[in-house]
Amino acid sequence: MSTPDRDSRDRFEKDPENKGKLYVNGLFSLSRHVNFFGDILWVSAYAIVAHTVWAALIPIYTLCFFGFFNAPALDRHLADHYGKQYTVYAARTKMLIPFVW
């Protein structure tokens, strides 16, 4: 399924003028790791539907794993790859949860 944001990113990546540039539009203007945030949302929804204390551990674990391990590791990689572009982007964009963190 195609979405407006996905189409925009595809066009950006296919444009030769954008080679070596960081995509910072659409949902990526709200969160540097919006895909990880999406994963946290869907596991949280499953936990709510399951309605057990044990199910609540999964989104908590996922949030901690992405927030304290995956996203910081990816931030280091992207900072090495994109340099100042990424540093400027990271300074103005939340890491994981839009408007929060």
C-alpha positions in Angstrom: 0.0 0.0 0.0 1.3 3.4 -0.9 1.1 6.5 1.3 1.7 10.1 0.5 4.8 10.2 2.8 6.2 7.0 1.3 5.7 8.3 -2.2 7.5 11.5 -1.2 10.4 9.6 0.2 10.6 7.4 -2.8 10.8 10.4 -5.1 13.4 12.0 -2.9 15.6 8.9 -2.9 15.3 8.4 -6.7 16.2 12.0 -7.5 20.0 12.0 -8.3 20.3 15.6 -6.9 19.5 14.2 -3.5 22.4 11.6 -3.4 24.1 11.9 -0.1 21.3 14.0 1.4 19.3 13.1 4.5 15.5 12.8 4.1 13.9 14.9 6.9 10.3 15.5 5.6 6.9 13.9 6.3 6.8 11.8 9.5 10.6 12.0 9.7 10.2 15.7 10.6 8.4 14.6 13.8 10.7 11.7 14.9 14.1 10.5 13.8 13.1 6.9 14.2 9.4 7.0 13.3 9.5 3.3 12.3 10.6 2.3 15.8 7.8 4.5 17.2 5.3 2.6 14.9 6.5 -0.7 16.3 6.0 0.5 19.9 2.4 1.6 19.0 1.4 -1.7 17.5 2.8 -3.8 20.3 1.1 -1.5 22.8 -2.2 -2.0 20.9 -1.8 -5.8 21.2 -1.1 -5.4 25.0 -4.2 -3.3 25.4 -6.3 -5.9 23.6 -4.7 -8.8 25.6 -5.5 -6.8 28.8 -3.0 -8.6 31.1 -0.1 -7.4 33.2 2.2 -9.7 31.3 1.3 -8.3 28.0 2.2 -4.8 29.2 5.8 -5.9 29.6 6.2 -6.3 25.9 5.7 -2.6 24.9 7.8 -1.5 27.9 10.6 -3.8 26.8 10.2 -2.6 23.2 10.3 1.0 24.3 13.5 0.5 26.4 15.2 -1.6 23.7 14.6 1.0 20.9 15.1 4.0 23.2 18.2 3.0 24.9 19.9 0.6 22.5 18.7 0.6 18.8 18.0 4.3 18.3 21.2 5.6 19.9 23.2 3.1 17.9 21.5 4.2 14.7 22.0 7.8 15.7 25.8 7.2 16.0 25.8 5.5 12.6 23.8 8.3 10.9 25.9 11.0 12.5 29.0 9.3 11.1 27.4 8.9 7.6 25.7 12.3 7.3 27.9 14.5 9.6 26.6 18.0 10.1 23.3 17.3 8.2 22.4 14.7 10.8 23.6 16.8 13.8 21.4 19.7 12.8 18.4 17.4 12.1 18.9 15.6 15.5 19.0 18.9 17.4 15.5 19.9 16.1 13.8 16.5 15.9 12.7 14.2 18.8 14.5 10.8 18.8 11.6 8.4 19.2 8.2 9.7 20.3 7.0 12.8 18.4 6.8 15.9 20.6 8.0 14.0 23.7 11.3 12.1 23.4 
